[in-house]
Amino acid sequence: MTKSISKLTEAAEAEAIFQMHSLPRKNEMEQFKGTVKKFGSITAARTDLIPDFFFSRVMGFTETPDRELISEIINFFEGRDGLYALQIPPMLINADLKKILAEYKFFLKNSWAKFYRETDENVNAVCDLEIREINSNEKKIFTDLVCKVFDIPAELSPLINSVIERSEWKHFMAYEKDLPIATGSIFIHGDTAWNCFAATLPEYRGKGAQGALITGRIKAARKAGCKYITSETNINNGSYRNLIRYGYRILYERPNFIFDPSV
């Protein structure tokens, strides 16, 4: 059961990240020094403007990677000054892989919690905010809010706005008296929806915006025909607790194996 759901959730995330890094125009990719490559079902995304691994990571593993694949991924990231991560589900990690990763100087930095839940269970959040899907005139407002909350440089904004107004993506905002205060999106991939862009302006936290956006996206995923909805986050932060509160279950804690060129 875990392995079959893992394949669905990992594939949804990998395809979403691929689209985010392949849909921007060439000049936009150049401004944030971005590139992306598929290795079968696996997506390797690289953003050299940012030294951290959040925008430079490899996901979508459904089988244990061998030495040849690890070598190909290393070649893809050749010349990068910053970190990058291999995000490999724990049930795919065996003694041989640990040995290969150690030989190539990857180290375990931390883990992200991978969540999922079924969409057929009713769930509601009570708050005084209005939640609605954004329209074409709100594209910049949505993108700017996400960038502001997560301190994302303007050069990286095409990663967000390039996937707005696409049929497989749905983007929502929470409003307080017509003022946008929070965001959330889903990417539809077959039976599975992937959550992303969950951001709330700091001065409006505690009003239930993310709870309402979480439940709204579950309903939107169900309406789109998805059986599952998935998300990942750092362990034991606010997002982690919110997901549990609204019926998400931990699929596993997925390790981040980091390559640091300075080591």
NUVO-798269 format. One record per residue: residue in three letters; x, y, z of N, C-alpha, C in turn. Coordinates in pm, whole numbers, padded with zeros to 5 digits, always signed. Example, Ala and Ser with C-alpha at 12.3 -4.5 7.8 and 13.67 -1.06 7.14 Angstrom:
<recs>
ALA+01319-00569+00780+01230-00450+00780+01320-00330+00780
SER+01285-00225+00708+01367-00106+00714+01290+00003+00787
</recs>
This chain:
<recs>
MET+00083-00121+00000+00000+00000+00000+00086+00126+00000
THR+00185+00131+00091+00272+00248+00099+00346+00270-00030
LYS+00399+00161-00090+00478+00177-00212+00391+00223-00329
SER+00268+00173-00339+00182+00213-00451+00141+00359-00438
ILE+00109+00403-00317+00073+00545-00297+00197+00633-00315
SER+00312+00583-00272+00436+00657-00291+00460+00687-00439
LYS+00438+00588-00524+00459+00609-00668+00370+00720-00721
LEU+00245+00724-00676+00152+00827-00720+00193+00965-00670
THR+00226+00973-00542+00257+01104-00483+00391+01158-00533
GLU+00489+01070-00547+00620+01113-00597+00610+01157-00743
ALA+00529+01084-00823+00514+01120-00964+00446+01254-00980
ALA+00345+01281-00897+00274+01410-00905+00368+01525-00872
GLU+00445+01511-00765+00540+01617-00728+00645+01636-00837
ALA+00699+01527-00889+00806+01536-00989+00757+01606-01115
GLU+00636+01574-01160+00583+01637-01281+00553+01784-01258
ALA+00503+01818-01139+00476+01959-01108+00605+02040-01108
ILE+00709+01987-01045+00837+02058-01041+00895+02069-01181
PHE+00877+01966-01263+00926+01973-01401+00857+02086-01476
GLN+00727+02097-01462+00656+02204-01530+00700+02342-01480
MET+00716+02356-01352+00758+02486-01296+00892+02531-01352
HIS+00980+02435-01381+01115+02468-01427+01131+02459-01579
SER+01027+02417-01650+01038+02407-01796+00947+02503-01871
LEU+00842+02554-01805+00748+02641-01872+00793+02787-01884
PRO+00876+02839-01792+00922+02977-01812+00993+02995-01946
ARG+00987+03118-01999+01055+03148-02125+01206+03140-02107
LYS+01277+03128-02219+01421+03110-02216+01491+03222-02141
ASN+01452+03348-02166+01516+03460-02098+01486+03460-01949
GLU+01369+03407-01910+01336+03397-01769+01420+03289-01702
MET+01439+03177-01771+01525+03071-01718+01668+03123-01699
GLU+01712+03203-01791+01848+03257-01783+01864+03351-01665
GLN+01759+03426-01632+01774+03523-01524+01784+03457-01386
PHE+01724+03338-01371+01744+03269-01242+01838+03148-01257
LYS+01904+03140-01373+02005+03036-01397+01946+02898-01373
GLY+01833+02873-01439+01759+02750-01415+01767+02652-01530
THR+01759+02526-01496+01750+02419-01595+01684+02299-01529
VAL+01633+02209-01610+01564+02092-01557+01584+01976-01653
LYS+01583+01855-01597+01602+01736-01681+01525+01619-01623
LYS+01470+01538-01711+01401+01416-01671+01495+01296-01686
PHE+01494+01212-01584+01561+01082-01591+01451+00977-01570
GLY+01382+00941-01678+01266+00855-01663+01157+00928-01587
SER+01112+00872-01475+01010+00935-01392+01066+01042-01299
ILE+01198+01052-01295+01266+01140-01200+01286+01279-01260
THR+01265+01382-01179+01291+01520-01220+01410+01573-01142
ALA+01506+01631-01215+01619+01702-01154+01605+01848-01191
ALA+01584+01934-01092+01567+02077-01113+01686+02151-01054
ARG+01735+02248-01128+01856+02321-01087+01832+02471-01103
THR+01857+02546-00995+01841+02691-00995+01965+02752-00930
ASP+02060+02792-01011+02191+02833-00959+02190+02970-00893
LEU+02083+03048-00910+02074+03177-00843+02067+03162-00692
ILE+02013+03049-00645+01993+03023-00503+02087+02912-00458
PRO+02171+02936-00354+02266+02834-00311+02204+02718-00234
ASP+02086+02741-00173+02021+02636-00095+01964+02529-00188
PHE+01929+02412-00132+01883+02301-00215+01734+02305-00244
PHE+01658+02399-00186+01513+02397-00204+01473+02404-00352
PHE+01546+02483-00431+01516+02496-00573+01610+02412-00659
SER+01692+02331-00598+01784+02243-00672+01780+02106-00606
ARG+01690+02024-00657+01670+01894-00594+01620+01793-00697
VAL+01628+01666-00657+01592+01555-00745+01487+01472-00673
MET+01372+01452-00740+01263+01378-00677+01190+01295-00783
GLY+01101+01207-00734+01028+01120-00826+01084+00979-00830
PHE+01169+00944-00734+01226+00809-00730+01117+00707-00697
THR+01104+00606-00781+01012+00496-00754+01085+00362-00745
GLU+01211+00360-00779+01298+00244-00763+01430+00291-00703
THR+01503+00198-00642+01632+00233-00584+01729+00274-00695
PRO+01785+00395-00688+01878+00438-00794+02009+00361-00788
ASP+02064+00331-00906+02192+00262-00910+02306+00361-00931
ARG+02426+00309-00935+02545+00394-00947+02542+00476-01077
GLU+02495+00415-01186+02492+00485-01314+02399+00607-01309
LEU+02282+00589-01249+02188+00701-01239+02243+00811-01149
ILE+02300+00774-01036+02359+00875-00947+02467+00953-01021
SER+02548+00884-01100+02654+00950-01176+02595+01047-01279
GLU+02486+01008-01346+02422+01097-01444+02366+01222-01376
ILE+02310+01205-01259+02256+01320-01185+02369+01413-01144
ILE+02480+01358-01099+02596+01440-01061+02645+01520-01182
ASN+02647+01457-01298+02689+01528-01419+02595+01643-01451
PHE+02465+01624-01427+02367+01731-01452+02397+01853-01365
PHE+02441+01832-01243+02467+01942-01150+02612+01990-01154
GLU+02692+01937-01244+02832+01974-01250+02847+02127-01266
GLY+02936+02186-01187+02961+02329-01194+02876+02412-01101
ARG+02778+02350-01035+02695+02425-00941+02774+02453-00814
ASP+02770+02580-00769+02842+02619-00648+02764+02588-00521
GLY+02631+02581-00531+02548+02560-00413+02516+02414-00388
LEU+02427+02393-00290+02386+02258-00253+02282+02204-00351
TYR+02270+02072-00356+02154+02010-00418+02124+01881-00344
ALA+01998+01835-00357+01952+01723-00275+01893+01612-00359
LEU+01918+01489-00317+01846+01372-00367+01740+01338-00263
GLN+01613+01339-00304+01503+01313-00212+01447+01174-00242
ILE+01496+01077-00166+01470+00936-00196+01380+00877-00088
PRO+01264+00820-00124+01177+00758-00024+01252+00653+00056
PRO+01225+00644+00185+01306+00559+00274+01302+00410+00239
MET+01190+00361+00183+01183+00217+00154+01268+00179+00034
LEU+01323+00280-00039+01411+00251-00152+01559+00254-00112
ILE+01586+00289+00012+01724+00304+00057+01773+00174+00120
ASN+01877+00118+00061+01936-00005+00114+02085+00017+00142
ALA+02150-00086+00188+02292-00074+00226+02379-00038+00107
ASP+02352-00096-00010+02432-00065-00129+02418+00082-00169
LEU+02296+00135-00164+02275+00276-00199+02345+00367-00100
LYS+02337+00335+00028+02407+00416+00128+02557+00421+00100
LYS+02612+00308+00057+02755+00303+00026+02787+00389-00095
ILE+02702+00382-00199+02723+00464-00319+02715+00613-00286
LEU+02614+00651-00209+02597+00792-00172+02716+00843-00092
ALA+02766+00760-00002+02883+00800+00077+03006+00817-00012
GLU+03022+00728-00109+03137+00738-00200+03134+00868-00280
TYR+03013+00910-00317+02998+01032-00395+02985+01158-00308
LYS+03007+01143-00177+03011+01256-00083+02874+01319-00057
PHE+02767+01240-00068+02636+01287-00023+02622+01260+00126
PHE+02560+01353+00197+02538+01332+00339+02391+01360+00373
LEU+02341+01294+00476+02202+01312+00518+02191+01440+00600
LYS+02119+01539+00546+02104+01666+00616+01981+01666+00707
ASN+01867+01629+00651+01741+01626+00727+01639+01546+00647
SER+01515+01550+00692+01408+01482+00620+01286+01573+00611
TRP+01208+01555+00506+01078+01621+00495+00970+01516+00514
ALA+00861+01555+00576+00747+01464+00592+00663+01464+00465
LYS+00638+01346+00412+00552+01330+00294+00415+01288+00344
PHE+00313+01369+00313+00176+01345+00359+00086+01306+00243
TYR-00023+01237+00277-00129+01213+00179-00260+01194+00255
ARG-00368+01208+00185-00499+01169+00236-00591+01143+00118
GLU-00698+01069+00144-00799+01048+00041-00890+01169+00035
THR-00948+01193-00082-01029+01313-00100-01178+01289-00076
ASP-01218+01163-00054-01361+01135-00043-01417+01158+00096
GLU-01331+01192+00190-01377+01219+00326-01412+01367+00339
ASN-01529+01396+00394-01570+01534+00411-01485+01603+00516
VAL-01447+01726+00489-01366+01802+00582-01400+01949+00565
ASN-01408+02021+00677-01442+02163+00673-01358+02240+00772
ALA-01336+02367+00742-01268+02458+00832-01355+02582+00846
VAL-01372+02627+00970-01455+02742+00996-01368+02866+01012
CYS-01392+02968+00930-01323+03095+00945-01407+03203+00877
ASP-01371+03327+00900-01447+03441+00845-01390+03490+00712
LEU-01296+03418+00656-01231+03461+00533-01302+03403+00412
GLU-01291+03473+00301-01343+03421+00175-01232+03346+00102
ILE-01262+03226+00055-01166+03145-00021-01220+03129-00162
ARG-01140+03165-00261-01187+03147-00399-01069+03124-00492
GLU-01099+03060-00605-00998+03039-00708-00968+03172-00774
ILE-00842+03198-00802-00804+03328-00855-00847+03340-01001
ASN-00861+03463-01047-00889+03489-01187-00763+03540-01258
SER-00772+03560-01387-00654+03596-01466-00595+03730-01426
ASN-00677+03819-01369-00628+03950-01327-00549+03945-01196
GLU-00553+03831-01128-00487+03821-00998-00355+03743-01004
LYS-00308+03717-01124-00186+03639-01142-00067+03703-01070
LYS-00047+03832-01090+00067+03900-01028+00050+03911-00876
ILE-00074+03936-00832-00100+03947-00688-00063+03816-00619
PHE-00108+03705-00678-00078+03573-00623+00072+03549-00617
THR+00140+03571-00728+00284+03547-00736+00360+03635-00637
ASP+00326+03762-00630+00395+03854-00541+00376+03815-00395
LEU+00257+03767-00360+00232+03728-00221+00318+03608-00183
VAL+00323+03507-00270+00406+03390-00243+00553+03430-00228
CYS+00601+03514-00319+00741+03557-00314+00771+03636-00187
LYS+00678+03720-00146+00699+03800-00026+00707+03713+00099
VAL+00615+03619+00112+00611+03535+00232+00737+03449+00244
PHE+00781+03392+00132+00895+03300+00135+01027+03368+00100
ASP+01025+03499+00087+01146+03576+00056+01214+03522-00070
ILE+01133+03499-00173+01183+03449-00301+01221+03566-00389
PRO+01342+03570-00443+01382+03681-00530+01290+03695-00650
ALA+01273+03817-00696+01184+03844-00809+01224+03765-00933
GLU+01353+03737-00947+01400+03663-01064+01338+03523-01073
LEU+01295+03469-00957+01238+03335-00956+01086+03334-00971
SER+01025+03450-00983+00878+03457-00994+00823+03377-01113
PRO+00896+03361-01225+00842+03278-01334+00816+03133-01295
LEU+00883+03082-01191+00855+02947-01145+00710+02935-01098
ILE+00654+03047-01053+00517+03049-01003+00420+03090-01113
ASN+00445+03208-01173+00343+03259-01265+00335+03181-01397
SER+00438+03100-01427+00431+03021-01551+00330+02907-01541
VAL+00291+02868-01419+00194+02758-01403+00055+02809-01365
ILE+00035+02939-01372-00098+02996-01352-00169+03001-01488
GLU-00298+02978-01486-00380+02971-01607-00349+02848-01693
ARG-00310+02740-01627-00295+02611-01694-00400+02516-01639
SER-00456+02433-01726-00573+02354-01690-00547+02256-01576
GLU-00424+02205-01565-00394+02105-01462-00355+02168-01328
TRP-00354+02300-01322-00322+02372-01200-00443+02452-01154
LYS-00463+02458-01022-00567+02542-00964-00506+02622-00849
HIS-00531+02753-00850-00469+02843-00753-00577+02919-00677
PHE-00560+02928-00546-00661+02987-00459-00598+03095-00371
MET-00681+03191-00330-00638+03289-00231-00747+03303-00124
ALA-00702+03340-00005-00792+03376+00105-00795+03527+00114
TYR-00915+03581+00133-00934+03725+00134-00999+03769+00265
GLU-00948+03877+00319-01015+03944+00431-01062+04080+00381
LYS-01194+04091+00366-01253+04215+00313-01187+04255+00181
ASP-01180+04162+00089-01124+04181-00046-00972+04196-00049
LEU-00907+04184+00066-00760+04192+00071-00702+04051+00067
PRO-00623+04016-00035-00560+03883-00039-00457+03869+00073
ILE-00471+03763+00153-00379+03746+00266-00308+03611+00265
ALA-00354+03516+00183-00293+03383+00184-00319+03314+00050
THR-00234+03217+00019-00240+03146-00109-00229+02995-00089
GLY-00270+02922-00190-00252+02777-00193-00290+02726-00331
SER-00221+02622-00378-00244+02569-00512-00245+02416-00509
ILE-00303+02358-00615-00289+02215-00638-00254+02192-00785
PHE-00178+02085-00807-00146+02037-00941-00214+01902-00958
ILE-00293+01888-01064-00370+01766-01088-00289+01673-01176
HIS-00265+01551-01126-00186+01453-01201-00255+01317-01190
GLY-00347+01290-01283-00420+01164-01278-00506+01155-01153
ASP-00484+01050-01075-00562+01027-00953-00513+01108-00834
THR-00408+01186-00853-00342+01251-00739-00328+01400-00761
ALA-00353+01476-00655-00329+01621-00656-00214+01651-00561
TRP-00130+01745-00602-00013+01785-00522-00032+01928-00474
ASN-00015+01949-00343-00027+02082-00282+00101+02162-00297
CYS+00087+02293-00317+00204+02380-00316+00161+02525-00294
PHE+00261+02614-00284+00241+02759-00272+00151+02796-00154
ALA+00164+02725-00042+00087+02757+00078+00158+02868+00155
ALA+00105+02989+00145+00170+03106+00204+00066+03196+00269
THR+00100+03252+00386+00013+03347+00456+00096+03466+00500
LEU+00047+03586+00474+00117+03706+00522+00130+03698+00674
PRO+00249+03725+00728+00272+03706+00872+00171+03777+00962
GLU+00131+03898+00925+00041+03975+01011-00102+03920+01011
TYR-00131+03822+00924-00265+03765+00918-00268+03618+00959
ARG-00159+03568+01014-00159+03430+01061-00246+03416+01185
GLY-00299+03297+01204-00386+03273+01318-00533+03298+01290
LYS-00568+03334+01167-00706+03361+01130-00773+03242+01060
GLY-00700+03134+01045-00758+03015+00983-00747+03008+00833
ALA-00663+03094+00775-00653+03098+00629-00604+02966+00571
GLN-00497+02911+00626-00443+02789+00569-00534+02669+00592
GLY-00602+02665+00705-00699+02558+00726-00808+02560+00619
ALA-00858+02681+00591-00962+02695+00489-00909+02663+00351
LEU-00783+02701+00323-00724+02670+00192-00695+02520+00179
ILE-00655+02456+00287-00631+02312+00284-00761+02238+00251
THR-00867+02271+00322-00994+02201+00299-01052+02236+00162
GLY-01035+02361+00120-01083+02400-00012-01013+02325-00123
ARG-00883+02301-00106-00808+02228-00208-00841+02079-00208
ILE-00874+02024-00093-00918+01884-00089-01046+01869-00171
LYS-01140+01962-00153-01266+01957-00227-01242+01979-00377
ALA-01150+02071-00410-01120+02096-00551-01056+01973-00616
ALA-00971+01904-00541-00908+01782-00594-01013+01674-00617
ARG-01104+01660-00522-01212+01560-00539-01296+01593-00662
LYS-01330+01720-00679-01411+01762-00794-01338+01735-00925
ALA-01204+01744-00922-01125+01718-01043-01105+01569-01070
GLY-01157+01484-00982-01150+01340-01003-01033+01272-00936
CYS-00964+01342-00848-00848+01284-00778-00893+01200-00660
LYS-00828+01087-00641-00854+01001-00525-00768+01043-00406
TYR-00646+01090-00436-00553+01127-00330-00507+01272-00347
ILE-00466+01331-00235-00400+01461-00238-00278+01452-00148
THR-00169+01512-00189-00040+01493-00121+00031+01626-00097
SER+00120+01624-00001+00199+01743+00031+00324+01699+00104
GLU+00423+01786+00110+00542+01760+00190+00584+01889+00260
THR+00645+01874+00376+00686+01991+00453+00794+01951+00552
ASN+00857+02052+00611+00952+02024+00718+00879+01959+00835
ILE+00953+01887+00915+00893+01811+01023+00859+01901+01141
ASN+00733+01891+01185+00683+01956+01306+00683+02109+01299
ASN+00652+02164+01181+00629+02308+01173+00478+02333+01165
GLY+00439+02457+01139+00297+02491+01135+00223+02416+01026
SER+00284+02404+00909+00220+02332+00800+00200+02185+00835
TYR+00299+02127+00899+00293+01986+00943+00171+01966+01033
ARG+00156+02054+01131+00044+02041+01226-00090+02066+01158
ASN-00095+02160+01066-00220+02186+00994-00264+02066+00911
LEU-00169+02003+00843-00204+01888+00760-00262+01775+00845
ILE-00201+01749+00960-00253+01646+01049-00392+01683+01099
ARG-00411+01811+01130-00540+01858+01182-00652+01832+01082
TYR-00620+01838+00952-00724+01821+00851-00716+01686+00780
GLY-00672+01586+00853-00689+01448+00810-00580+01388+00724
TYR-00470+01461+00705-00358+01403+00630-00285+01301+00717
ARG-00230+01201+00651-00151+01099+00719-00007+01103+00667
ILE+00086+01075+00755+00227+01073+00715+00253+00945+00636
LEU+00296+00962+00513+00332+00846+00431+00470+00797+00472
TYR+00563+00891+00487+00697+00863+00538+00772+00994+00555
GLU+00883+00986+00625+00977+01098+00632+01084+01073+00528
ARG+01090+01161+00429+01178+01141+00313+01312+01211+00333
PRO+01421+01136+00335+01552+01195+00359+01598+01287+00248
ASN+01670+01391+00285+01737+01481+00190+01887+01451+00196
PHE+01937+01383+00093+02080+01356+00083+02143+01471+00003
ILE+02233+01541+00068+02287+01666+00015+02426+01647-00041
PHE+02447+01709-00158+02583+01721-00211+02628+01865-00191
ASP+02740+01880-00122+02796+02013-00097+02931+02022-00167
PRO+02941+02106-00271+03067+02113-00347+03184+02168-00267
SER+03154+02231-00152+03262+02288-00071+03327+02184+00019
VAL+03267+02067+00030+03320+01963+00120+03421+01877+00045
</recs>
